[in-house]
Amino acid sequence: MNVAPFIVAGLLLLGAGLLFLLVASRRRSSTYKLAAGVAVAASLLLVWGNLAVGFIGSEDNPVNLLYGLVLAVGFIGAALARLQPQGMARAMFAAALTQFAVPFVALLIKRPELTMGVLWVIVLNTLFAGLWVLAGWLFRRAEAMHARS
């Protein structure tokens, strides 16, 4: 029995949990914590899905490395924002745009035949972009609620 996938899964879950605690501890607002949860869940699902099956082709397809840009945009944006809600919202919206762009960049690189599989990749990326937009909207709402109080 190969235990490596279980170790990787455990490390991913541990990292996601610690990341959530780090970000969510910055504010008391439940909206901010929910936004952090959505962003961390999107990150976890993105990494896990890519490691397990890959979104574009198989998990061995090097084009899947483009998804690292989504995470980089989100993490760098969060660091630049110092985890403040307004900046976090911008970072999440930028991650959404990057997520949405990945399959189109992959299409330019690989130039595959347009099939239903390609359409499903675009749909999947749109759903993931929706998670990033949801996180951004929640961060923006947390900022608005904080400003009112």
Buried (B, 14 or more C-beta within 10 A) or exposed (E): EEEEEEEBEEEBEEBBEEBBEEBBEBBEBEBBBBBBBBBBBBBBBBBBBBBEEBBBBEEEBEBBEBBEBBBEBBBEBBEEBEBBBBBBBBBBBBBBBBBBBBBEEBBEEEEBEEEEEBEEBBEBBEEBBBBBBBBBBBBBBBBEBBEEE
